[in-house]
Amino acid sequence: MCPSRGVLEHVTSRWGVLVLAALLERSYRFSELRREVGGVSEKMLAQTLRTLERDGFVDRDAKPVIPPRVDYTLTDVGREAAEQVWGLARWSERRLDAVDAARTAYDAGSRAASGGRPG
C-alpha cells in the first residue's frame, strides 16, 4: 500500500474535510468546532482531530487554566492541505447540477436496460 494513501484518506474523509475547512477560517475550541462542523459526534471529532494532529495538519494548544482551554489550529502543512480539499469541495458544489443530471440519466438507462426492474 502506498504510504500517501493513508494521508489522503485522512484529509478527504467526511469529517477530515469539514474540520480542515472550518480551521481555515480561524482557530477553534473543541465545542466551537463541533458546532461549526455540525452533525459530528464528540467521539468522531476527537478521533479526527487526533488523526490530523498526528499527521501534522492540526496543532492542539492546551492552556493550563481552569477550566481547561484547548485550541485547535492548522499548521502550515495543514493550511496547504485544507486549501486543496476545500477547493475540491467548492468544485463539487459548483458541479452538483451536472452530477445530478448524470445520475438521473444513468438511473434511467439502468432501469431501461433491466426492463424496469431495480438494480
C-alpha positions in Angstrom: 0.0 0.0 0.0 1.3 3.4 -0.9 2.1 5.5 2.2 0.4 8.6 0.8 -2.9 6.7 0.6 -3.4 6.9 4.4 -2.7 10.6 4.4 -5.2 11.1 1.5 -7.8 9.1 3.4 -7.4 11.3 6.5 -7.7 14.6 4.7 -10.5 13.5 2.4 -12.6 11.7 5.0 -16.1 13.1 5.6 -15.0 14.8 8.9 -11.5 15.5 7.9 -12.6 17.7 5.1 -15.1 19.6 7.2 -12.6 20.1 10.1 -9.9 21.3 7.8 -12.3 23.7 6.1 -13.5 25.1 9.4 -10.0 25.6 10.7 -9.1 27.6 7.5 -11.3 30.4 8.9 -9.7 30.5 12.4 -8.7 28.6 15.5 -11.5 26.8 17.4 -12.0 25.3 20.8 -13.4 21.8 20.7 -17.0 22.6 21.4 -17.0 25.5 19.0 -15.5 23.3 16.3 -18.2 20.6 16.9 -20.9 23.2 16.5 -19.2 24.6 13.4 -18.9 21.2 11.7 -22.4 20.1 12.7 -23.5 16.5 12.9 -20.2 15.1 14.1 -20.2 13.2 17.4 -17.9 14.2 20.1 -16.1 10.8 19.8 -15.6 11.2 16.0 -14.5 14.8 16.2 -11.9 13.8 18.9 -10.7 10.9 16.7 -10.5 13.1 13.6 -8.6 15.8 15.4 -6.1 13.3 16.9 -5.5 11.8 13.4 -5.0 15.2 11.9 -2.7 16.2 14.7 -0.7 13.0 14.4 -0.3 13.7 10.6 1.0 17.2 11.4 -2.0 19.1 10.0 -3.5 20.4 13.2 -1.9 21.9 16.3 -3.5 21.3 19.7 -2.7 24.0 22.2 -3.8 23.1 25.7 -3.6 26.0 28.1 -3.0 25.3 31.8 -6.0 27.2 33.1 -9.2 26.4 35.0 -11.4 25.4 33.3 -9.1 23.8 30.7 -8.8 25.5 27.4 -7.7 23.7 24.2 -7.5 25.5 20.9 -7.1 23.8 17.6 -5.4 25.5 14.6 -3.9 24.5 11.3 -0.2 24.1 10.9 1.4 25.4 7.7 1.1 22.0 6.0 -2.4 21.7 7.4 -3.4 25.0 5.8 -2.0 23.8 2.5 -3.9 20.5 2.7 -7.1 22.4 3.8 -6.9 24.7 0.8 -6.6 21.8 -1.5 -9.5 19.8 -0.2 -11.6 22.9 0.2 -11.0 23.7 -3.4 -12.3 20.2 -4.3 -15.3 20.7 -2.0 -16.1 24.1 -3.7 -15.7 22.5 -7.1 -18.1 19.7 -6.2 -20.7 22.2 -5.0 -20.4 24.2 -8.3 -20.8 21.0 -10.4 -23.6 19.4 -8.4 -26.2 20.1 -11.1 -24.1 18.2 -13.7 -23.6 15.3 -11.2 -27.4 15.2 -10.5 -28.1 15.1 -14.3 -25.6 12.3 -14.9 -27.1 10.3 -12.0 -30.6 10.8 -13.4 -29.5 9.7 -16.9 -27.6 6.7 -15.5 -30.5 5.6 -13.4 -33.0 6.0 -16.3 -30.6 3.9 -18.5 -30.1 1.3 -15.8 -33.9 0.9 -15.4 -34.4 0.6 -19.1 -31.6 -2.0 -19.5 -33.1 -4.1 -16.7 -36.6 -4.0 -18.1 -37.7 -1.5 -15.4 -36.6 -3.8 -12.6 -34.5 -2.2 -9.9 -30.7 -2.9 -9.8 
